[in-house]
Amino acid sequence: LAENAGDGEPRVIGTYRLSKTLGIGAFGRVKLAEHVTTGHKVAVKILNRAKIVALDMSEKVKREINILQRCTHPHIIRLYEVIDTPTDIFVVMEYVSNGELFDYIVSKGRLAPDEARHFFHQIISGVEYCHYHHIVHRDLKPENLLLDAQGYIKMIDFGFAKVLREKTWTLCGTPEYLAPEIILNKGHGFGADWWCVGILTYECLTGTTPFVSNDPMEGYRKIIRSEEHT
Ligand code: PIT
């Protein structure tokens, strides 16, 4: 539907010609595209305006684009440009060719410690960069870590990411009512990403996540129990 102009010709947006679908998300798909003259490959996330409005996701989309625009790091997918049209928003990003870390782990069963360490190094470097810029990703998982042609990690999908406002660490309110993380932490939220890094590392080394259950409530219970025992 969206990939063809109607006459069978591949759709051109800006200076890029769209080709195959790389992935499908909640309100749009990510397509491969090539620069019409140089052939330079990019990944284009197509966000349909009508769907964004219908799902009341305007703020979320704005936030994601804004966050990705501030990030320039070797292990975070680069955002090149945003092409705004009356019907769609095209987010033009760096293209990486080697798929998800998820599929890589599945194909290998589990990774050798040296290889897990190689990924761990890159992941913590990307997470540290985000946190330094007050950004929490909040959805780190091997599906959101892509591999480039050289096998290096690229973080994607900042759809749940958030900029933690400065001064959240200010001790305000009535002492009796302060949550532990407000008292203990210099602002809360960043810890959630480090938790994910732990799960990810476990998954790289064993091929499975540590807390598995078909029932979400049972899964949460397992997570909470482990917190209490460690
Ligand atoms: C690539 C290659 C590929 C998929 C993607 C990029 C997807 C990127 C992406 C980025 C986001 C997002 C969803 C998908 O929310 O196979 O270079 O920020």
Residues whose N, C-alpha, C, O or C-beta is under 5 A from the ligand:
A	BS01	PIT	L22 V30 A43 E94 Y95 V96 I156 D157 F158 G159
